[in-house]
Amino acid sequence: MTLKSEHNRIEADFKQAAGLLRHDLVWSEDFDAIRSDLADYLDRTSSLGVANSPALVRVVRNLIATENDLTV
């Protein structure tokens, strides 16, 4: 995978995670207070692509993993 394609994938992942946080993602009530702020943050940082923190990229990929799992 090229750096550009990885950058684009991370950007798309962040946007998808932000959308899930705003609309569809099942979320514990304990974390409901941060849902909107986290979605806004992911939207704003999505354009950083590969420059995002690897830990944040992993969080995003975990948020969208079930949504993108075709075996579910």
C-alpha positions as CSV (number, residue, x, y, z in Angstrom):
1,M,0.0,0.0,0.0
2,T,1.4,3.4,-0.9
3,L,1.7,6.2,1.6
4,K,-1.0,8.2,-0.3
5,S,-3.5,5.2,-0.3
6,E,-2.8,4.6,3.5
7,H,-3.3,8.4,4.1
8,N,-6.7,8.2,2.2
9,R,-7.7,5.1,4.0
10,I,-7.0,6.6,7.5
11,E,-8.9,9.8,6.5
12,A,-11.9,7.7,5.4
13,D,-11.8,5.6,8.5
14,F,-11.8,8.7,10.7
15,K,-14.8,10.1,8.8
16,Q,-16.7,6.8,9.1
17,A,-16.0,6.6,12.8
18,A,-17.2,10.1,13.3
19,G,-20.4,9.3,11.5
20,L,-20.9,6.2,13.6
21,L,-20.4,8.1,16.8
22,R,-23.0,10.6,15.7
23,H,-25.6,8.1,14.5
24,D,-25.3,4.4,14.7
25,L,-22.7,3.2,17.1
26,V,-23.9,1.3,20.2
27,W,-22.3,3.1,23.0
28,S,-22.2,2.7,26.8
29,E,-24.0,5.4,28.7
30,D,-20.8,5.9,30.6
31,F,-19.2,7.3,27.5
32,D,-22.2,9.1,26.0
33,A,-21.0,12.5,27.3
34,I,-17.9,12.3,25.0
35,R,-19.6,10.9,21.9
36,S,-20.2,14.2,20.1
37,D,-16.9,15.8,21.0
38,L,-15.0,12.7,19.9
39,A,-16.9,12.7,16.6
40,D,-16.0,16.4,16.1
41,Y,-12.3,15.7,16.9
42,L,-12.1,12.8,14.5
43,D,-13.7,14.9,11.8
44,R,-11.1,17.7,12.4
45,T,-8.1,15.4,12.5
46,S,-9.2,13.1,9.7
47,S,-7.2,15.1,7.1
48,L,-4.0,14.4,9.0
49,G,-4.2,10.8,7.7
50,V,-0.9,9.0,8.4
51,A,0.2,11.9,10.6
52,N,-2.4,11.0,13.2
53,S,-1.2,9.2,16.4
54,P,-1.0,5.4,15.8
55,A,-2.9,4.9,19.0
56,L,-5.8,7.1,17.7
57,V,-5.7,5.2,14.4
58,R,-6.1,2.0,16.3
59,V,-9.0,3.4,18.3
60,V,-10.7,4.5,15.1
61,R,-10.2,1.1,13.5
62,N,-11.7,-0.6,16.6
63,L,-14.7,1.7,16.4
64,I,-15.4,0.8,12.8
65,A,-14.4,-2.9,12.9
66,T,-17.8,-4.3,13.6
67,E,-19.4,-2.0,11.0
68,N,-17.0,-3.2,8.3
69,D,-17.1,-6.9,9.3
70,L,-18.9,-8.7,6.5
71,T,-19.2,-11.9,8.5
72,V,-21.6,-10.3,11.0
